[in-house]
């Protein structure tokens, strides 16, 4: 854990923000390549990615604030301290969906083909974002006796867990996301129909997230059923069901 990597004079360089920036820049490069391969306008895709980043940040921060309502209510200004971490990914995803639908309509972009491109970039950005979470100390795991446990002292970690070996769930998820990124790239090359990449993402990522949630130890992420079903797992159920139904339909349509 290292919230501040270095200081350039009086300016601190926060690990979380740096990882987000690196992930976004690399994702833009990948998006340009995939957009060109899909015969889409790279500039429109990059613009869309930029606005998705902004709206996604806002949505994920709002959902995080809801899960820590009392803390933010007592210190509203802390909502702006995004460099300290504190986001719920599904909040960003849900916020982005209506904007993306509007953008597709405005610029007459083929929806499924564009979403296939975007999903690859989202996974890559998210993987770097989880590395940022590790540096910030948020999204940590439960106590573990394993040799790979990590001690966190962040304000985003409950004081009772300071100095205790915790599952580095941020690294678990980041590793899984990098694997998913390469998997989606492979599917992108061999896909039989538009939407195959995106729907695979909407099935596989919620599974990854739901498994990771079992090892998470930050109670502030919110629960539908206390210590049984987290907010992210609850949302994942509906995302998986919806994606499986749509994918099944598209497979049948393209089987003829």
N, C-alpha and C positions, 0 to 999 in steps of 0.2 A: 504494500500500500504506500503510495506516495502522491498525495493530492497536489502538491506543488513540485514539479520536476526540477525547475531551475528558476533563478531570478535574473532578469536582465536589468540591472540597476534596481530601481524601485518597482519594476513591473514583474509580477509573478506569472510564470507560465504553468497553468494548471494542466495536470495530466489528462483529466477528463476532456477538457476542451480541445487539447492537442490531438487526442485520439479521434475525436469526432471530425476535426478538420482534415486529418490525414485520410480517414475513411471516406469522407465525402469527395475529396479530390481524386482519390484512386477510383472511386465509383463513377465519377464523371467521365474519366478516361474509358472505363469499361462500357458505360452507357453509350458513348459516342460510337465505339466500335460496333456494338450490337445493333444500334439504331441504323447505322449505315448498312450493315448486313441485312437488316430487315426492310431496307428501302424506306426508312422513316427519316424525317428531317432532324438531324442531330441537335440543331439549335433549339427546336421546340421541345425535344426530350430533355435537354439540359435545363431549359427554363422551367419545365414541369418539375424536374428533380429538385431545383432550388426552392420552389414554392412548397413542395412536399416536405422538404427539410424544415422550413420555417413553421408550417402548419402542424407538422408532426411533432416538433419540439413543444409547441404550445399545447397540443392535445395531450401529449404524454405528461407534461408538467401539471396540467389541470387535473388529470386523473390521479396523479401522485398527491397533489394538494388535497384532493377529496379524501384520500386514504389517511392523510395526516391533518385533517381539518383543524383540530384544536391547536396544533403547533403553528400553522399558517395564520389562523385567526388571531393568535396572540402576537404574531410578528409578521404582518402582511408583506413587509419589504423583503423578507427572506424568499418569497416567490421568485424574485428577480435574480437571486444568486444561483444561476443555473450552473456555474462553473463548479459548484460543490457537488453536482450530481443530483439525483432524485427525479427519476422519470419512470413511467409505466408504459412500456412499448405499445401495448394494445390500445392505450388511449390515443397515441399518435396515429396508429393505423386507422382507427375508427374516425378520427377527425379528417384524415386525408381522403378517404373514400368519396365523400360527396364532392370535394373540390376536384378530384381527378375526373369524376363523371362530368362535371361542368366543363372542364378543360377539354376533354375529348369532344364534347358537343361543339364547343366554340371553335376549335381548330380542325374539326372533322378528321380526327385521328382514329384509325381502326383500333377499337378498344382492346380486344384480346391480344393482338399483336404487340400493342404498346405496353400492356401490362406484363407480358412475357419479358420484355426488355427491362422494365422497371423493377420487377421482382428480383432479378439478379443483382441489380445495384443496391436494392434495399438490404438484401442479405449481407452483402459485403460491408456496407456502412454499419449495419447492426453489429457485425462481428468486431469491428474496431471500437464501436461504442461500448461493448462489454469489456474490452480491455481498459477503456476509460473508467468504467465502473470499478474495476479491480484497483486501479490507481487511486480512485476517490474513496473507496471503502464502502460504497453502497452495494445493495443487492447481494449481500454476503450469505454464506451458508450457516448450517447448524454446527454445533460443536462436533469435532471428530477426533478420534485417537490416532488417525492415520498420519504417516510421516509427511504427507503433502499438505497437511493442514496449515493455514496461514493465520497469523495474529493481526487483528485490525484494531485501530485506535481512533477511527474516524468518529465525528459527532453523529454520523448516520448509523453507527453501530450502538446498540443498547449498551450502556455502561457496564452491565453485568457480564457482557461478553468480551470486554476489552482484555487483551492478553491471553485469550483462550484460542487454541487451534480450531479454526473453522473451515468448513468445506469451501474451497475457492470456486463457488458456483459460477462466478463471472467467467473464470477460465474454462470451466466445463462448457458453458453455453457458447463462448467465443469459439472454442475448438469445434463444437458441433456445427456452428454457423459457417465456419470456413469450409468444412466438409460439404455442407449443404450447398455452398456457393459453387464449388467445383462440380457437384452433382447436377446442379441446375444448368451450368455451362454445357455439360455433356448432353443433357436432355434438349437444350436449345439447339444443339447441332443435329440431333436425330429426330426432333419432334415431328409428329404426323399431322398435327393441327395446331392452330393458334389457340393459346390458352393452356396448353399442356404444361408449360413451365410454371406459370403463375398458380395454377390449381395444385400442382405438386407442392409448391411452396406453402400454399394455404392448408395443405394436409400435414406436411412433414414438420413445419415450424411449430404449430401448436402442440404436436406430440413431443418435440424436443423441449418446449417450454414447460409442458405439464410434468415431464419427468424431472427436469431441473427443479421445479417447485417443491418436489419431495425433499430435496436437500437444502432448500432455502431456509434461512433462519431469521430473516428480517420480517417481523410481524407487521411492520408498517405498510407492507404491500397490500394488505387488505384481504379479508376472507368473506365468503358467502356463508360457509359453515366453519366455525372457528376450529382451526388446526386440522381441518379435514379437506375443505375445498376452497382454494384461494380464488381471488377475483380473476386472475389470469387463466386458471384452469377452467373456471366456469365459462368464460368467454371462448376458450379453446374448444369446448364441446360443440358449441354452435357453429364455429368456424369450420371445424373438421366435417361435421355433418353436411353443412352447406356445400363445401368444396367437393366432397365425395359424390353428392347427388349431381352436381353440375358436371363433374368429370365423367361420371358414368353416362350421363346423357350425351356428352360430346363424343365419347368413345363409340357409343351406339350409332350416332349420326355419321361418324367417319368410318364405320365398319362396312358400309354399303358402297 
